[in-house]
Amino acid sequence: MNWINDALEFSIERTRANLEIVTGFPELTKSGAWEYARGGSGGWVGGHWVGLLWLAFAHTRDEMFERAAREWAARLAPRQHDTGTHDLGFLFELSHLLGVQITGDASLETLALVAARSLIRRFNSRGKFIRAWGALDAEQNRGRAIIDTLMNLDLLFWASRASGETQFAEIANAHARTALQFQVRADGSTSHAMDFNPDTGAFIAQGTHQGLSASSCWSRGQAWAVYGFAETYRNTRDEIFLAASRHCADYALQHAPADHVPFWDYASPLVPNDVRDSSAAAILASGLLILAEQDRANAERWHDAATTILQSLWENYSSRGTREPSILIHGTRSKPHGSMDHGLIYGDYYFGEALRKLATGK
Ligand code: GLY
């Protein structure tokens, strides 16, 4: 299909142009310019930028992209010791393990293993969840876990295979089961957050941070769930995770608007006069392609749904003809925090990742 090649070429040319202009880890676009992840150390999005550089190298074999990916990955090195966030999977899978996959250079694995060791320090063994936010000794958010963490588990499953130590996979498995039990509702929708008593581990309630309410379904969180449960199934072969990914995917597809790109929250009363989240669509599409690989009986259905979403993103949400430096536009970082209608680096990354899968099967 010609549009896939066009979209890939456009994404690579945008990445090449961005490499010339960025002075930090790009996070979102506003009025035609990038805003950078705060603090200079990559925030939760540094891996997505490096991942785009690796994808560009994989497609073009232009050594300039490999050099840039290595340089930007090296800037994330101090984060391997960061015990103050759950985001280490986003950071080190895309900056380091993707590099191993594309170049075969196993030396990039070293930092990823250290990052996995930092990440498991956030596991609450009573509640069986990985804490999302806050320094290990901070009281605030001690009992809060979020759906996004499902995306950080693949790093832990990999760490068990790489090190031979089972603890990483056990923690990842335990967290995924907890998320399935408390965040996935009977209709296949999910809550953004789940709160526990951090001392006893008792579940308290569903909650939200970036969604409309505790009982609503934040569309990017739903996409994290589809993708994260499909990956967890790939790592565990436990059928409950395959069923969870399918269930969450069905909800997202059944509640999709006509152009297949979700509004920021499926429960928004303002729909259809509300903002979209193109990043949710890109993550969902890439997650559906993982599901298609794992769920062979329904592979065609998931693959077709992903292709339809990606084609709509390309036709209706690409930055062609605008002054935005991102690849996609109309992403919502967080409507409750007043941050919407941006290009988002993670929307761009998962769009590129999914296009690569469509084009090459990798
Ligand atoms: N992981 C943060 C977000 O999805 O906005």
Residues whose N, C-alpha, C, O or C-beta is under 5 A from the ligand:
A	BS01	LIG	D148 R220 R333
